[in-house]
Amino acid sequence: MTELLHLTERTRWDEAGVTGAYTGSTRGKSLADVGFIHCSYASQLRGVAEALYGERPAPGTLVVLVIDPDRLDVPVRDEEGEPGGELFPHIYGPLPVAAVTEVREWPA
């Protein structure tokens, strides 16, 4: 199993604990806005973090969701971040809290 990673604001993750599902997509955008949840593989996470949040986010504000794709009941597709670019995993539906196996502080 290859873990999927999703970087998000702690407050958005806390909200998912109440509703049972996470519906963010990327910084400032929801699943409803974009149509999928942006994820990364481990080798991509630092670049994504720097592109979206800069090099020094405030301590305790960001978390990395570690996702087990086998626990998802919606499609996951590897797609280009930009034409001809690197492939990133995208989750096409809400992320059940039960599919998150670990929550890590960022930066680690």
N, C-alpha and C positions, 0 to 999 in steps of 0.2 A: 504494500500500500504506500503510495506517495502522498504525503500530507499536503494539503492546500493551506495556504496562509492568507489571512486577511488582516490588514492594519486598520484600526478604527479608533475613534475617540472612546474613552472609557464610558462616558455618559450614554453613548449610543448602545454600547454593549449592556450596560446596566438596564436600559429600557427593554432590551430583548429578554432579560431575565423575568420581567414582569409579564410580557406578552407571550413568551414561549418560542418566538422566532425573531431572527435578526433580518431587517429589511433595508439596511444601508447598502450603498453600492460603492461609492468612493467619497472622498472628502466633499461635503456639501451637496451630495446627490443621493437619491434613494433608488431602490430597486424599481419603483414606479417610474422614476425619471429616466432611467437608463435601460431597463429591461433585463439586467443581470447584475450580479454581485462580482465586482472585480476581485480577483485573488492573485496570488503569486506562488512561485516555488521558492524554496529557501535561498537559492542563489540570486533571486531577483528582489528580495525584500528590501535590502538596504537602498538600492536605486529607487524603488518605489517610494520609500519613506522620505528620501531626500527630495524627490520631485514633488511630492504632495505636501510635506510638512516642514521642509528645510532641515538643516543639519542638527538643530538643537530645539526640539519641542520641549515645552515645560514638563518637568518631571511629573510622572503619574497621570498625564493626560491621555496617553496613547497605550493601547494594548494590541497584541498580536493574537488573533484567534487561530488555533491549530485545529484544522477540520479534517475529519475522517470521511473521505468521499463515499465510502461504502455505507455510511449512515444517511446519505442523502436520497431522497425520493424524487429529485428533479434532475434534469440533465446538467452535466458539466462538459464544457467544450474548451479545448485549447484553441485560442484565436490570436491573431496578430494584434499587437497593441497599436500598430500603425502599418499601413501597407508595406509588405516586404520585411516587416520587423519581427522581433522576438515573439514567441507564442506565450500567452498568459492564460491560466485557467479562469473561466467565467462560469458562475453558478446561475442557472436560469430558473430561479424561483427563490422563495424564502429559505433562509438557513435555519433549520431547527436547532434550538439550543442544545439538544441531545447529540447533535453531530459534532459539536465542539469538544474536543478531548482535553484541551489545555488552553489556558489564557496566560500569556506572558506579558510582562511589562516591556515597554519600548521606550528608550533603547535598552537592549538586553545587556 
